[in-house]
Amino acid sequence: MAAFAEGVPCWADVLLSDLAAGRRFYGELFGWTFEEIATAYGSYTRALLGGKDVAGLVRKPDGRMPTVWNIYFAAKDAAASAVRIREAGGRVITPPVWIDEFCVMATAADPGGAVFGIWQAGSHPGFGRRGAPGSYGWAEVHTRQPRAVDAFYRAVFGYETVPAAEGVPATERVPAAEGAPDDVVLWTPRGEPPDPRHAIGGRVVIGERYPAELPAHFLTYFVVADCDQAPRTVHRLGGRVLKTPEDTPYGRFAVLADNQGAVFAVLAPSAAG
């Protein structure tokens, strides 16, 4: 499989304290199987669906680290991306480093504080399957600094922003887009038409209804066939339902937390989505 285009979400992994519990949880929820691989930086758990890579599970090296899903954006040159991140007002947390022959990886934060990863493909290009039930579907940054964050991702990856309500009938718009069109925007990568059909992610404003202590963050979505069944399965497996299923023009989604506290979302896409 060829490497992903610059700025396209190409991988996701979750930091967990208990990998065995994580395998049980996600194995039952998404039908994943798992394979352990050894790297110079420790073991890494590949999550597979039908033999294709869909995500990674990583044991937290320090208990003080957050239990969280991480999203990675493809880079042709991770070192050059790190320079652009600094120049655009972001922060490089972990400088680019080769992970054996698999990839060059870096961790950064945007001006609003949301953390994300950079992935320069080596032998591992990223997702082997996406867009199908049990695999990655979407990612969006939630922030309180939309102007600074929009300018940052435009400078780093060349994203154009498109209002989420564009092309959606007024009767079908999601509440955020109905009340404040700039609260939800979609990202299209450099060289692609700036329209919802070519979007690869998005930005959402953290509004006043959320607690002040909620930090800026990325939310990673996984595709499911049934958005109402997934929360019931999560609850049965010891996780939590943070946002009950809700319809949008792009599909039905819910926000969940696994049995160790890592937050993610599930999405059953509509035909238009």
N, C-alpha and C positions, 0 to 999 in steps of 0.2 A: 504493500500500500504506500502511495506517495505521501510525503509530509503534507500537513495542512497549510493553507495559505496564511500569510502573516496576519496575526491578530484574531484568528478564528479559535474559539475554545476547542482544545484538542485533548485534554485529559482532566480527570478529577480523581482525587483520593481523599480518604478520611483518616484523621488522626484519632486513634482509640487507645484506651488503656488495656482493654481485654479483647485481643484479636479473636479468640475462640468464640466469645459471645457475639462479636461482630459478624463472624462467618455464619453463625446460626441465624442471626436476625436477617441479614441481607440475602442469605441463601434461600430462606423461606419466602421472604417478601418478593424478591425479584427473580428467583430461580437461578441464582448465580452458583457456579462452582469455583473452586479456588486452587491456586498453585503457588507454592512458596518458591521464591528465587533469592539467591544470595548475591549481595553487592558489597563493594568495599565499605559501604556505610551501614551495613546490617541487612537483615532479611526484609523482603518486601513481598506482600501478598497480592497476587494478581487475581482480580475477579473476572470470571469468564462467563459468557453466555453463548451457548452453542459453539464453544471453542474459540470465540472471539473476545479480545480484551475489551472490557467495558468500564473498569475502574480499578483503583488500588486501595488496599487497607494497610495502614502503617501504625506500628506500635509507637506510642508517645515516648520519646527518650527521657522526658522530664514530666512528672505529674502536674507541674504548674502550667504546662502548655494547654491551650484550649482543646476541647473535643469538638472537632469542626471538619466540615467538608471544604476542601480547597479546589479551586478551579485554576487551570493553566491555559495560557494563551500561546499559540504557536509563534515562534520567532525564527527568522532565517539566521540571525546573528544575535545571540543572547547578550553578548557584551555591548553591542551597539544599542540594543533595547534598553539596557541598564543606563547607558549614557543619556538616552532620551528621557527616561523616567526621572532622572535627577534634574535634567534641564527643564522639564515641564512642571516641577514642583512636587514630585513624588519622592519616595524614600526607598532605597534598596536595602532590604533587611538581610538577605543572604545573597552575596555576590554569585555570579554565574560559576558553576562547577560541573565538571563532567561526572556523571554517575555511571561508572564503568563505560561500556560502549553504548548504553541505552539512550542517553540524552544529556544535554547541558541544561541544568535547572537553576533557576533563581527565584527568590521570593521578594516581593515589593509591596508597597502600600501607596495608594493614590492620595491626593491632597486632602480628601475627606477622612482618611484613615482605613479604608477598606483594603484588605490584604488579598493578593492574588499571586499566581505563579507565572513564570515564563518557561517555555519548553522548546528548546532547540533540538529537533529530532536527530537521533543517531540511528541505532538499530530499531528503536521503538518509536514509531511515528505518532502514537497516541491511540485514540479510540479505534478499535477494529470494527465496532458496530455502534451505531447511534440512531436515534429517531424511531426505534422500534421498541415495543414493550420490554421493560427490563433494562433499558440502556439510557444513556444521557440524552436529554432533549433540549435544554435551554439553560441560560444563566443570566442573571441580572444583578447589578450593584444597587444597593439601597444606601442612600446618602442624604446628608443634610446640606451639602454644598454642591448643588447641581451645576451651577455655572462653571465653577472651578474644575469639577470632575469631567464635565463635557469637554472643556478645553484640553484637559489632560489626556483623555483617551484619543482625542483627535490628533494631538501632537505625537503621542507614542505609537498609535496603530493606524492613524489615518481614518478613523471612523467618521462617518456622517451620521447625524441624528435625524430621526423621523418621528413626529408625534405618533404615539400608539393609536390615536383615534383616526389617523389619516386613512381614508378609504373605507372606514367602518360606518355603516348607517347609524344615525343618531340614536335610533331605538335599540341598538345593540352595543353601544359603547359601555366600557367598564366605568364604574362610578368615578374613579380617579381622573380618567380622561375626560369625563363629562364635566366635572367641576373645575379642573385646572389642567388644560391640555399639556402644559409643560411638565407636569408631575410624573408622567410616564413617557419615555421616549425609547425608540428602538435604534440599535446600532447596525449600520451596514458597513462592510469592510471597504478599504480602498479599492477603487476600480470597478465596484459593483454599483448598479443603479440604486439610488437612495429611496427605497420603497420597502414596505413590510415584507414582501415576498422574498427579499434578499437579506433580511435581518438575521444576525447571528447572536444577538444578545440585547440587553437593554439596561436602562437606568431608571430607578424609581426613587422619588423623594420620600424620605422618612417624615411623615406629617406629625402634627401636634397631638394626634390621638395616641401616638406611641410614647412609652416612657422615655424620659430624658436620658436614662442610663443605657438605652439600647445603642450599641455602637454601629458605625457604618460597616457593611458586610456584603459579601456576595451570597446569593441564594442559588443553589444548583437544583435543577429539576430533572427528574427521571420520568420517562414515559411509562404509562401503565394502560392496560386495556380497560380497566374499570376504576374510576377515581373514587367511587363510593366504597368499594370493597377494600381498597388499600388502607384507608384509615382504620377499618375494623381489624385488619390483619396486624397493623402496627400496634394497636391497643392490646390485642391478644398476646403479642410478643414482648410486651413490657415497655413499649414506646409511648409517645404522647401525641395527641392531635392538637396542634397549635392554631390551625385555621381550618374549619370544616369546609367540605367541598363547595366550590363556587364556580358559576359559569362565567366565561368571558367569550368574546367573539373568536378567540383562538383555541378554545377548549375548556375543559373543566379541570380545576386544579385544587390542591389542598396542601397545606404546610404542616410538616410532621417533624418529630424528633425521634431518633432511635433509642434503644434501651440504655445508651450511655450518654445521651444528651446532644448528639450531633444533629443539627437542623438541616433539613432538605425539603424539597417539594416534589409532588408527583403531578403529572399532567396527562390527561386523556385528550389528545388533540381533536379539534373539530376538523371537518373536511377542509375548511378554509385555512386552519392553522397549520 
